[in-house]
Every structure is written in C-alpha cells, then in structure tokens.
Amino acid sequence: MSLPAAVRLPLAFISLCTAFLGSTCVHADEQQDIAKGRWQGMAAMANLYLDDATPEDFIEAGDNEKSQHDNYAGALTYYLTAARLDPKNAFASYQAAGSLAAMDKNKRAAEYLDQARERGFWQLVLLKEDDELESLHQAPAYKKLLQAAEKNYPAMAKDAGLAAFSIPQGKAPAEGWPVVVWLSGFGTEGSDGIDMRADLLGDKAVLVGINGTLKRDEHRFMWQQDSVASTEAAVSAALKKLEKQTRIDRSRIALMGFSQGAEHAAHLIADYPQQYSGALLLSPGGYRIPFGENKARDKRIVIVHGAQEHESNQKLTATTQQALESGNQLQSHEHSEGHTFQADWRKVYPDYLKFALNL
C-alpha cells in the first residue's frame, strides 16, 4: 500500500482563494506549495513503513537521500529507523554516525560509532575510505571501531576472491574446455554472474565468476586499487580448483571484465600474458592503475565502451587501447549507451568472446 504523491488542501481553504484577489491567492499558493513539499519529504518514509520494508530498504533509501539530494538530515532518519528496527544491524548505526558527523554532530556521531562496534561492525574497507568520518579520526570511538573492524573483517570476508563455475554438461573436449574468467565491476558480486554462460558461451566453454578480493559489504566486492597481484592470485587459484572438476584448455583462457574488472583484466593480460589468450574489456573504469611494459603479444583483445560514458572512462578506454594494441589483434567497439552492458549484449558479446578465445 502506498500513499498518494501529492496532498490536497481542504475545500474550504481552496475556496478562500477564489473569494479574494491579490495577496490572499498568492498566500494560498505558497501555503499549498509548502504543504506539498512537506508531505513529499515525509511520503517516502511513510510508504516504507506501510510496505513493511526491511532495515536494508531503509538504509538504501538513506543512501539515495545522500547521493541524490545531499540531504544528510533526511538520510539520518532512514538510518536511525533501520537501527531501531534491527537492534543487531551494525551498518545502520555506522551510517547514522556518518550522517551525524557530516552535520558536525560529532558527539552524537561517536555514540553511534560505539553502537556499531558493539553490534559487530566489520566493513573495514568502507571505514578506511569514509571521508564523512574524517573529523573523528582521532576520537576514541573511531579508533576503537577501527580496531574492532580489523579484528572482525577476516571472518566476514572469507568469500572475497571466491570463485564459482558454470561448466557445460557432458564430457569435456579432448583438449579441455575453453574458459572465460569474469571479473565484475566495483561493488558487485562476480560469483553470481555465472548464469550468463548460456547467453554468452552456450555449451562451448566454462564460465568462471570471481568475487573482488576486497569485501565492502554483504554481496559487494571490489578489486585492489593500485595492484592486480591479488587478482592474479585469485584467478590462478580459481583455475587450479576448476581443473580438479574438469579438463580445461590452458591455451584458451580469456578474461572478461566490466568497469574496474575490465581495468584489472587489461593489466592481467599485459602483465601475465602467458596465462591468457585474450580478453573482452567492457567499459574500463577504476583507480587508474598505470600501465608498465606491455608484455602481451599475439593476444586477441576486444575493447567496448559507451558513447555516453563519463569523460574519465573515455580517457581510460583510450589509454587501455593504446597500451595493448601494439603486437596484438585488437578490436574496438562503441555502443550508443553509457557505462553499462549495452542493450543487445546477448547478441554481440558472444561473437566478441569467440574472437577472444579463437573459437
């Protein structure tokens, strides 16, 4: 059940405007605008309550209030509600602390940092990069939370770098299955992407999906900001594990990455070319890891980007192409959309992967 998006003033109040001229009508319009604005500010919260929303729904609404409207006070109401609904939700308390700190309410923010610690906060990666809490870095509550997160993170991040496999049915080819290794983008979960195999590869190859090596939150991962060493280690471990389940063709292993995953895939094939036959790089984005010497030769590489992507991503695409094009078979394709899988990906990406795998 949802409440209406607008509010109607009583008929008697509206009739007042028709009975008088001039300032009375202006006053009535102003009052109506104020009433409408106040209602719209409360409607989202009311609707979440009426729809029996989860604490996670309230947290998401708070995040949107900050990112879309820069409204920290409004975001705080969602976070406090989530923290009250779930007395064990450490992340709700943590987000409330961030909003309070952004509003210069450091004493109250410290109280919610303590609450987050008491509830078992573990999101160390988020804590270390959170600029909302910068003013509290020397506060005892922040230092205690940091220590607790460092202690709690390993147990909660065991699925960082975790791999999942989608293997075609039937006997593997004599030379083994070709393999595509999927490196997903920032804040996503690579291991849940293996359902794409049917659309991308059919029964021609195995699809391996790997979570980023840093865990930000439940089902949200990322790759290291300044190095691909841990990514290479995760891919190597995944392939060794896969070989215990089926035969694979080590001469046909292609990387497929999106955004930060594409940036890492580009550096993997440049730095560890002996491991990979090719790559499909979709909308490279991330932390701008500098390219060193490109060791890749005779690799089959496809780079795809959207015409409406941010200028920084366009530049990274150009830098990636420039770094990899010498000595390799490289295709470059542009679609009309932004930083996303293009609408017809099920039609075009399979051909790109056939090229990368030399099928």
C-alpha positions in Angstrom: 0.0 0.0 0.0 1.4 3.4 -0.9 0.2 6.9 -0.1 -0.5 9.5 -2.9 2.4 11.5 -4.1 0.6 14.9 -3.6 -1.6 16.3 -0.8 -4.9 18.1 -1.3 -5.8 21.1 0.8 -9.3 21.3 2.3 -12.0 22.6 0.0 -12.8 25.5 2.4 -9.1 26.6 2.2 -9.0 26.5 -1.6 -12.3 28.3 -1.9 -10.8 31.1 0.1 -8.5 31.8 -2.8 -11.5 32.1 -5.2 -13.3 34.5 -2.9 -10.4 37.1 -2.7 -7.9 38.5 -5.1 -4.2 39.5 -4.9 -2.1 38.6 -1.9 -4.6 36.1 -0.5 -4.3 33.9 -3.6 -0.5 34.2 -3.5 -0.5 33.3 0.1 -2.8 30.3 -0.6 -0.5 29.1 -3.4 2.5 29.5 -1.1 0.9 27.5 1.7 -0.1 24.8 -0.8 3.4 24.6 -2.1 4.8 24.4 1.5 2.3 21.7 2.4 3.0 19.7 -0.7 6.8 19.9 -0.2 6.5 18.9 3.5 4.3 15.9 2.5 6.7 14.8 -0.3 9.5 15.0 2.2 7.7 12.5 4.5 5.9 10.3 2.0 8.9 8.0 1.2 9.4 7.2 4.9 5.6 6.6 5.4 5.5 4.4 2.3 8.4 2.2 3.6 6.6 1.7 6.8 3.3 0.8 5.1 5.1 -1.6 2.8 6.8 -3.4 5.7 10.2 -2.5 4.3 13.3 -4.2 5.7 16.0 -2.4 7.5 18.1 -2.8 4.4 15.4 -1.0 2.4 15.6 1.9 4.9 19.4 2.0 4.6 19.2 2.1 0.8 16.7 4.9 1.0 19.1 6.8 3.2 22.0 6.2 0.8 19.8 7.6 -2.0 18.8 10.6 0.0 22.5 11.5 0.4 23.7 10.7 -3.1 20.8 12.2 -5.0 19.8 15.1 -2.8 22.8 15.7 -0.5 20.3 15.6 2.4 22.1 14.2 5.4 19.4 15.0 7.8 16.9 13.1 5.7 19.3 10.2 5.3 19.8 10.1 9.1 16.0 9.5 9.7 16.2 6.4 7.5 19.4 5.1 9.2 18.0 5.6 12.7 14.8 3.8 11.7 16.8 0.9 10.3 18.9 0.8 13.5 15.8 0.8 15.6 14.0 -1.9 13.5 17.0 -4.2 13.8 18.9 -4.0 17.1 21.7 -6.1 15.6 22.3 -4.0 12.5 25.7 -2.5 12.9 25.8 -1.0 9.5 22.7 1.1 10.1 24.4 2.6 13.3 27.5 3.2 11.3 25.7 5.1 8.5 23.9 7.1 11.2 27.2 8.1 12.6 28.5 9.2 9.2 25.5 11.5 8.6 25.8 13.0 12.1 29.5 13.7 11.6 28.7 15.3 8.2 26.3 17.6 10.1 29.0 18.5 12.7 27.3 16.5 15.4 30.5 14.7 16.4 29.4 13.8 20.0 26.3 12.0 18.8 28.2 10.5 15.9 30.7 9.0 18.4 27.8 7.4 20.3 26.6 5.6 17.1 30.2 4.5 16.3 30.2 2.9 19.7 26.9 1.3 18.9 28.1 0.0 15.6 31.2 -1.5 17.3 29.0 -3.2 20.0 26.9 -4.7 17.2 29.9 -6.3 15.5 30.8 -3.8 12.7 33.2 -5.4 10.2 33.2 -3.3 7.0 36.9 -2.3 7.2 37.2 -1.4 3.6 34.4 1.1 3.8 35.6 2.5 7.1 39.1 3.3 5.8 37.8 5.3 2.9 34.9 7.1 4.6 35.5 10.8 4.3 32.4 11.6 6.3 34.2 10.4 9.5 37.4 12.3 8.8 36.8 14.7 11.7 36.6 11.8 14.1 39.8 10.0 13.2 41.4 11.0 16.5 38.4 10.3 18.6 38.5 7.2 20.9 35.2 5.9 19.4 36.7 5.9 15.9 39.9 4.2 16.9 38.0 1.5 18.8 35.8 0.9 15.8 38.8 0.6 13.5 40.4 -2.0 15.8 37.2 -3.9 16.0 36.7 -3.9 12.2 40.3 -5.1 11.7 39.5 -8.0 14.0 36.1 -8.8 12.5 36.9 -8.4 8.8 38.7 -11.7 8.1 35.9 -13.9 9.4 33.3 -11.9 7.4 35.3 -11.6 4.2 36.1 -15.3 3.6 34.2 -15.0 0.2 36.5 -12.3 -1.1 38.2 -13.7 -4.2 35.8 -16.7 -4.1 35.2 -18.3 -7.5 32.1 -20.1 -8.9 31.9 -22.2 -12.0 29.4 -22.9 -14.7 30.5 -26.0 -16.7 28.7 -27.3 -19.7 27.0 -30.7 -19.4 28.6 -33.6 -21.0 32.2 -34.8 -21.5 34.9 -32.2 -21.9 36.6 -32.0 -25.3 39.8 -33.9 -25.7 41.9 -30.7 -25.4 39.7 -29.5 -22.5 37.1 -26.7 -22.1 38.0 -23.2 -23.1 37.5 -20.9 -20.2 36.2 -17.3 -19.7 37.1 -15.7 -16.4 34.5 -13.0 -15.4 35.8 -10.0 -13.3 32.8 -7.9 -12.3 32.7 -4.2 -11.6 33.1 -2.2 -8.4 30.6 -3.0 -5.7 29.1 -6.2 -7.3 29.5 -9.9 -6.7 31.3 -11.7 -9.5 30.4 -15.2 -8.4 26.7 -14.6 -9.1 27.5 -13.8 -12.8 28.0 -17.4 -13.9 24.3 -17.6 -15.1 25.5 -15.6 -18.1 27.2 -18.7 -19.6 24.1 -19.8 -21.5 23.8 -16.4 -23.2 27.5 -15.8 -23.7 29.0 -19.2 -24.4 26.3 -21.8 -24.8 28.0 -25.2 -24.3 31.3 -24.1 -25.9 33.2 -23.0 -22.8 33.3 -22.8 -19.0 32.4 -19.5 -17.3 34.3 -18.7 -14.0 33.0 -15.8 -11.9 35.3 -14.4 -9.2 34.4 -12.0 -6.4 36.6 -9.0 -5.9 39.5 -9.5 -3.5 38.2 -6.8 -1.1 34.8 -7.1 0.5 32.9 -3.9 1.1 29.6 -5.2 2.4 27.4 -8.2 2.0 27.4 -9.2 -1.7 29.5 -6.2 -2.6 33.2 -6.5 -3.6 35.9 -4.6 -5.3 39.4 -5.1 -6.6 42.6 -3.7 -5.1 43.1 0.0 -6.0 46.7 0.0 -7.0 47.8 -3.5 -7.9 46.5 -6.6 -9.8 48.7 -9.1 -7.9 45.9 -10.3 -5.6 43.6 -10.5 -8.7 46.1 -12.7 -10.5 46.4 -14.9 -7.4 42.6 -15.3 -7.2 42.3 -16.2 -10.9 45.2 -18.7 -10.6 43.6 -20.3 -7.6 40.2 -20.5 -9.3 41.7 -22.2 -12.4 43.5 -24.8 -10.2 40.3 -25.5 -8.4 38.4 -25.8 -11.7 41.0 -28.3 -13.0 40.0 -30.6 -10.1 36.5 -30.7 -11.5 37.0 -30.9 -15.3 39.6 -30.7 -18.0 40.4 -27.2 -19.3 42.3 -25.9 -22.3 45.0 -23.7 -20.9 45.7 -22.3 -24.4 42.2 -20.8 -24.5 41.6 -18.8 -21.3 40.1 -15.4 -21.9 39.3 -12.6 -19.4 36.0 -10.7 -19.4 35.7 -7.7 -17.2 33.4 -4.7 -16.7 34.4 -1.3 -15.3 37.0 -1.9 -12.5 37.0 -5.6 -13.5 37.9 -4.6 -17.1 40.8 -2.4 -15.8 42.2 -5.4 -13.9 41.6 -7.7 -16.8 43.6 -5.3 -19.0 46.5 -5.3 -16.6 46.4 -9.0 -16.1 46.8 -9.7 -19.8 49.5 -7.1 -20.1 51.5 -8.3 -17.1 50.8 -12.1 -17.1 50.3 -12.8 -20.9 51.4 -16.4 -20.5 48.2 -17.1 -18.7 45.6 -15.7 -21.1 44.8 -16.0 -24.8 42.6 -12.9 -25.0 40.2 -10.5 -23.2 36.9 -8.8 -23.6 37.2 -5.4 -21.8 33.8 -3.7 -21.2 33.9 0.0 -20.2 37.2 0.1 -18.4 37.0 2.1 -15.2 38.5 2.3 -11.7 41.5 3.7 -9.9 43.7 4.4 -13.0 46.5 1.8 -12.4 49.4 3.0 -14.5 50.4 0.6 -17.3 54.0 -0.6 -17.2 55.6 -2.6 -20.0 53.0 -4.4 -22.1 54.2 -8.0 -22.3 51.2 -9.2 -24.3 51.9 -10.4 -27.8 49.5 -12.0 -30.3 46.6 -11.8 -27.9 43.0 -11.4 -29.1 41.5 -8.4 -27.4 38.2 -6.6 -27.7 37.5 -3.3 -26.0 34.0 -1.9 -25.8 32.8 1.4 -24.5 29.7 3.5 -24.5 29.4 6.8 -26.3 27.7 8.4 -23.3 30.2 7.3 -20.7 31.9 9.9 -18.4 34.9 11.6 -19.9 37.2 9.9 -17.4 36.1 6.5 -18.6 36.5 7.5 -22.2 40.1 8.5 -21.4 40.8 5.2 -19.6 39.4 3.3 -22.6 41.8 5.2 -24.9 44.7 4.7 -22.6 43.9 0.9 -22.4 43.7 0.6 -26.1 47.0 2.5 -26.6 48.7 0.3 -24.1 47.5 -3.0 -25.6 47.2 -2.5 -29.4 50.9 -2.9 -30.3 51.6 -6.5 -31.2 48.1 -7.8 -30.6 44.9 -8.4 -32.5 42.7 -5.7 -31.1 39.1 -4.7 -31.9 37.5 -1.5 -30.6 33.7 -1.1 -30.5 31.4 1.7 -29.4 27.8 1.4 -28.5 25.3 4.3 -28.0 24.7 3.9 -24.3 26.6 4.8 -21.1 28.6 2.9 -18.5 26.6 -0.4 -18.7 26.2 -3.6 -20.7 24.7 -2.5 -24.0 21.1 -3.4 -24.6 21.9 -6.0 -27.2 24.8 -7.6 -25.3 23.3 -11.1 -25.7 23.6 -10.7 -29.4 27.1 -9.1 -29.8 29.1 -10.3 -26.8 29.1 -14.0 -27.8 30.9 -13.1 -31.0 33.5 -10.9 -29.1 34.2 -13.9 -26.8 34.6 -16.3 -29.8 37.2 -13.9 -31.1 39.0 -13.7 -27.7 39.0 -17.5 -27.4 39.8 -18.1 -31.0 36.9 -20.5 -31.4 
